[in-house]
């Protein structure tokens, strides 16, 4: 028996009265784009019953009051760039897209903050604050498409997290609409606050399961004026990954330290029609440094180059101009898209381990690859222990075989990461729909029970993005 009511024509008319007809989508062809995110459409997509695009917080609150009254599930949606199925309406109902709430409301140079609506594209926000010599440093790799609200709901990270941390570090305040339709404002333009429970932290990384983030106040920092990039090649992937903790323990904090194995590089270069010097190369590290002191950045760059050479580097290339820097970063940013073209049937993973254990990950990936006869290209944010191992179906095997072995591989991989290395099954992509079964298997029952208690307390009708994180 379905615990939720269905969306009726009468309810659609109520939504039209709240939003206007241009902000309510009820046609299947127009709603299809809201049935999936960047996970596999074949495996996870599910059609909503209606899509709404509110213009302000007041409209979001009225929608939630209506949904609460009728017990209609609501799935909040940002740009749909997620990789865990977090924006997929698995129970139908209402998809609430924040795409039209996309304004930067205030840039406060005196307090180094920006106030923005949840639907602003992260790159557009950064372009606006850049004109003031400032930057939101916690942005993820998909900054050109993702929305600020989605970044916060996922506590998204990215390449610069080694030095600057992830999105949550920069969230000073949130405006949230609860499942009951109440509007709450949490935090403020202060950097220290122990005035009661820090409730905003409940919503950061909650994947839209506790409420809808409509606005945020974000802490900014001064824009670094000096940047240097190194592209370092190694004969083997293990040599490249082994040098990462060595660099991190030498007192130098790179802005980014990205790992790319040979297959990832090759696929991305083909996808972009680009070339990199990869003859005899098993893997590369892409290392970025930034700051305000050109001399210090140069000294750190030389020191890191020396460390790499001492630990088996084949070549250390310096990207001296912006064009070269953009070329090599484009290769890294486009690996995921390139692998999708190479093999549409795959599972992009997001494992994260303590820094001291990162060298132990690759042997386990090799073991699983051999055992199950699949390819597992690997790339990611090596400087903070977050790697994107990607399970790729063997073209010679059938889809039925893949559907059997994929969960077996993930179960083995996740168990190794959590139980043997003390890691987690997701560092930045989230649990969502894709990983919820494994989360329950791998965390202590007492911790899972706390999740359930929080969910039931804040969303007793279970209408807020149901089917994500928890069962």
N, C-alpha and C positions, 0 to 999 in steps of 0.2 A: 504494500500500500504506500502510495506517495505521500510523504509528510507535508508536501507543499501544494498550494493552490496553483491553478494554471492562470495564465494571462488571458483574460476575456476581452472581447471588443469593447465592453463597457469600461474595463479598466484602462484600455488604451485611450478611450475618450477622456478619462480623467487625467491621464498623463498629458494629452494634448492641451487640456485646459491649463495645466501647470506650465507647460513648456512652449506651447505653440506647435503647429503641425510640422514645421521645418526641423524640429529637434526631436521628433519621434519617428523611428524607422520601424515599419511593420511588414515591409516587403522582403520576401526570402532572398531574392537576388542581392538586395542592398545589405542585408544582414549577414551574408556569408562571410564577409571580411572580418566580422567580429566573432566568428565561431572558432578561431584558433589563434595561437601566437606563433613563435618561431620553433616550437617543437613539432614533431611529426603530425601533419594533418590527418594522415591515414589512421594513426593510432589514437589520437587524443581529441580531435575536433568534435564540437557539439554545437548545434544551432541554438541561439537564444530565441525566446518567444517575442521579444521586443527590445529595441536598442534606443536609449535616450542619451541626448547630448546636452546636459544643462549648461546654463550660462553663468550661474553664480551659486554661492553656497546656500542661499535661501531655497533655490529650486532643488538642490540636492537633498536638503532637509525634508522638503515636502514629498519628494519621491520616496525617501526612506520611511516617512510616516505612513504613506500609502502602502508600501511593501510590508511594513510591520502589521498594519491593520488586516491585510489580506493574507499574510504569511506567504509572500512571494520571494523566492531567492533573488539576491542581487549580486552581480559580479562586477566589481569596479575594474576599470580598464584604463591603462595609460596608452602608450604607443603600440602596445602589442608586440614589443621586441623581446619579451621574456623567453626564457629557455627551460621552464619547468612546468608549463601548463597552468600557470597561476591566473591567467586572465580568461580561461576557457569556462564557459557557463555549463558545467557538467549536469546541472539540474534544470537547464533551460532558464526560464524566468527572465529577469531584466538584466541586460548588460548596460552599465552606467559608464559611459565614456566621458572622460574629462578633457577631451581634445579641444573644446571651445573655451575652457577656462585657462587661458594661455598668456596671461599678462604678467610682466614684471611690474610690480606695483610701486616699489620704492627702492632706491639705492641710497643707503645711509653711509656716506663716507666717514662721518664723525664716529659712528659706532662700528664701522666695518661690517655692515650687514646688507643683505638684499632680501626683500620680501616679495614673494612671487606666488602665483596660483599654481596648482598642481600640474596643469597641462602644458606649462611652458617647456619647450624643447631645451634640454640641458645646454646644448651648444649655443643657442640663442641667448640664454641667460648669461653665459660666459662672455659672449661677444659684447653684450651691453655693459657688463662690469669691467671688462678689459679696457674700455675707453676711459675708465677712472683709475687705471693702474692697479686693478684688483683681479682676483680670480677665486672661483669656487673650486678648491683643490681636490674635492672628494669624488669627482665625476668618474663614471665608468668608461670602458672602451667604446661603447655604442653611443657616445654623447651626441652624435649628429642626428639621431632618431629618437632616443629615449626621452621620456618626460621626467620632470623633477619629482612628481608624486610617485611615479613608479620606482625611481631610484631610492626614495625613502622607504616605500613599502617593502622593497627587497633588501634594503641596506646594501645597495649595490657597491661593488668595488671596481677596481680596474688596475691598469698598469702602474699608476703612480701611488698605489696604496703602500708600497714599501716605505716611502718617505712621509707621505701625507695622510695615510689612513683612508678609510672608506667613508661613504656618505654620512653615516650616523655621527661621525665626529663633528660635523659642521652644522647639525640641526640644532638650533637654539629654541625654536618654538614651532608649534603646529596648531593649525585649525582642523578639527576633526568632526565629522558628522557621525553620530553613533547609529547603531542599527535601529534605535527607537526614533531617530530623527532629531535628536538633540544636537546642538552645536556647542562644542567645548573648545576652549583655547588654552593650550598648555605651554608653559615656558614663557620666554620673553627675550629681550635684547641684553641678557646678562650671561656671563661666561661661568658664573658659579651660582648654584641654586640647590640648597638642601631644605627648602621650605615644603616639607611633606614628601610624599612619594613622587618619584620622577616618572609620572605617568606617560610622558611622551615617548619614553623608551619602550613602552609596551607596543606602540604603533610602528616604531622603526623596525623594519624587518618582519612585520606581522603578515605581510602578503595580502593585505586587504581583508583579512578574516575577522578583524575586530571593529573596523570602522573605515570611513572613507576620508583620506587626507585631501583637504581642499586648498589649503594655503600653508606656506612655511616661511619662517625666517631663518636664513642661512648665514653662517659666519663666513666672512671672506678673509683672504690674506693678500699681502702685497704680491704683485705679479713678478716672478723671477725674471731678471733681465739678461741672464747669461745661461746658455744651454749647450751641452755637448753630448754627442752620441757615439758610442763604440759598437761596432759589429764584430764579434769575436767568433772565429770558427774553430772547431775541434774535430778530431778524427772520429770520435765516438760520442754518442749521446751521454754515456755515463761520465766521461771526462768533463763534459760541459756542466752537467748537473752537480758533479762533485765539487767544483770550484765555487759554487754559489755560497755555501756557508763559510768558506774561507774568506771571501770578500766581505761578507756581512760581519765578521768578527774582527776586522782590521780597523774599526773606528771610522769607516767611511759609509755614509748612508746614501746609496744611489736613489735617484728619483724613481727609476724603474729598472728592473732586471728581468727581461723576458727570455724564456727558453723556447726554442723551435727545433724539433727534430727534422731530419732530412726530408722525409715524406711531406711534412707540413710545409716546408719551404718550397719544395718542388711544385706541389699542387697550387700554392698561392701564386708563385711566379707564372705558371701556365695560365691561371685565371686572369692575372693582370697583364699578361704579355710582357713580363718583366724578366730581367736576368740578374742573378747574383753569383759571385764566385764560389761555386759549391763543389768543384771537382775534388773528390776524395774526402769531402766533409760529411760527418755523421750528424752534426748538430751545430747550432749557433746560439750565442747569447747576444741579445740586444740590450745594451746598458745605457741608460740616460742619466746625466747629472745636470743639476741646475742650481742657481743661486744668484746672489747679487755681487759677488766678488769674482771677477774674471780670473784672477791669479789663483784663487783657491779652487775653483772649478777645474782649471788646467792641472793643478798639482794632483787633485783627486783622480783625474782622468789618467794621468801618467802612472799613478800608483796602481790603479786597477789594471791597466794594461800590463804592468810588470808582474802583478800577481797571476794574471791569466797566462802570460808567457812562462812563468815558473811552473805552472801546472798543466803544461801540455798544449797550449793554444797553437794552432797552425798559423793563424794570422790575426792581427788586431787592426781593424780598419777604423779610421776616424772619419765620421761624417761632418765635414767642416762647413757646409753651407746648408741653407734651409731646403733647397731642392733635393739634395742627397738625403737629408734627414727624413723628409716626407716620403721619399721613395722606399727607404728601408722600413719605415713605420707602416706604410701601406701594405707591405708584404705581411707584416705581423697582424694587422687589423683585419685582413681579408682571409685569413686561414680558414675560419669557420665556414664562410661562404664558398670558398674553393673546395673544401671537403664535401660540402653538400652536392656540388656539381659532380665531383668525382664519384660519390656514392650517396644517393638520396636515402638509402636505408642505413641508418647509423644511430648511435646514441652518444651525444656530446655530454661528457661528464665534467664534474666541477670539484674534484676531491681537493682537500687541503690537509696538510700535515705540519707538525712543528718543524721549524727550520732545520734542526739537527737530524731529522728523519727523511729529508727530501731525497737524499741519494738512494734510499731503500725502495723508492717507488718504482723506478724503471725495471729492476729485475722481476718484480711481481707482474708488471705489464707484459714483459717478455714471456713469462711463464704462462699467463692466461692466453696470450696470443697463440702460442704453440699448442697449448692444450685444446683450445676450441677452434683452431684453424681460422683465425680472423686476423685482420690488421688492426693495430691500435696506435695510430699516430698520436703524438703527444706534444703539446705546446702549453704556454701559459705564463703565469706570474711567478716565476721561480723565486724571486726575492722575498715573497711572503708565503711560500710553500703551497701556493694554489695552482694546480695543474689541470689542464683540460685534456685528459685522456679521452680519445674518441673511438668507440667501438665501431668498426666498419664491417659490414656484411661481406663475406666472401662471394664474389660474383657467380661462382660455380655452384653455390648452395641455394636451395629454394627458400622461400619466405617462411614456410612452415617450420623448417629447421631453425631459422633465425629466431622465430618467435619462441622457440623452446629454449635455445641457449642464451639469449640475451639476458633474461632475468637470472639465470644461473651464474653468468659471468659477473653481473652487477652484485649479486649477493656475495660472491667470493671476494670481489674487489673491495666492496664496502666493509666487509668484516675484517679484511686485512688492514685497511686504512684506519678503522676505528679501534679494533681490539689489539692489533699488533703495533701500530705506530702512534696511537693516541690522537688520531686526526678526526675529521668530520666529513660527512658525505657531500656537503655543499659549502663552498666558501663565499660565493657571491650570486649564484643563479637561483637559489632558493629550493624549497622542498616542493611546493605546489602540488600538482596532481601526480607528477612523474615519480617522485621519490617517497611519497608518504608511507607506503607499505614497508619500505626499508628503514625509515626513521623509527617506526614503532618497534621493529625487531632489534634495533641496535642501541637504543637509549634505555637507561634504567626505567623500570615500570613506575617508580616514584616520580621521576621527572616527567614522564608522559602524563601521569595523573595530574600534575600541576598544570600542564598545558590545557587539559580538559576542563579543569576548574576555572581557569582564566577565561576560556572560551565561553563556557556556560554562564559565567557571571556577567560578561559584557554582551553576549549575544544569545540569550536564553532560547529564542525561537530558531536559532541556527540558520538565519537567512543571509548572513554576511559571508559571501564567497564560500559557500559550503563545498565540501569535498576536497579542500586543500589543507595541507599539513596534517590534519587529523582525519580519521575515517569518518 
